[in-house]
Structure formats: structure tokens, C-alpha cells
Amino acid sequence: MPWVLPVITGLMNVMQIVAFVQFIEEEAIQSAALGAFLAIRQRNYHAAWKAINLLEQELIPHLEQINTHIGWACPYSMGCFSDFALASRMNLEIYKELCTAGSKR
């Protein structure tokens, strides 16, 4: 039974790595979302659309892929980051509406 502790330690290491990868992807999403927010506040809709497209086409799908493919290895963070991706998609819809309304003024 001396193998149990190393196996548990290995599993914990894998869980920490998965959570760290999810966290870094979350930070990228937050950075781009902040860029979109600041661009919208300055009425620079061209810049806002750049950030929106990056979020929609790359960053949020990356987090969703991470959760789908390896998130199961870290069940305590999988749900949290799934919710974060959902909230980020809602944020995108709001930003799109703001950009569309703002560019019509």
C-alpha cells in the first residue's frame, strides 16, 4: 500500500495544473473584456470590435475546450470556469449591443 500516497500526490498535481491553465485562460478573457469595455467607454467601436472578436473567436472557445477535454481532471474548478465562460458570452452580447447602438449615434 505504499503506492497510495504518490498516486494521490500525482492526482493533486494534475488537478493543480488543470486549474492553473483554466485560470490563465480566464485572465486572458478578463484582459480582452477590459479592453472592449474601455474602448466602448471612449466610443472607439473599431477597437471594441477587435476585442469582441478575439473573445468570441479564440479566448472563450479556448476555455470551453479546456473544460471539455481536461476539465474533468479538476472537477472542483470545472463548474466554476464553465460558469465564467457562460458569463463571458453574456458580456459579449452586451458589448455587441453597446457597439451597435453607439455606432448609430
Buried (B, 14 or more C-beta within 10 A) or exposed (E): EEEEEEEEEEEEEEBEEBBEBBBEBBEBBBEBBEBBBEBBEEEBBEBBBBBBEBBBEEBBEBBBEBBEEBBEBBEEBBEBBBEBBEEBEEBBEEBBEBBEEEEEE
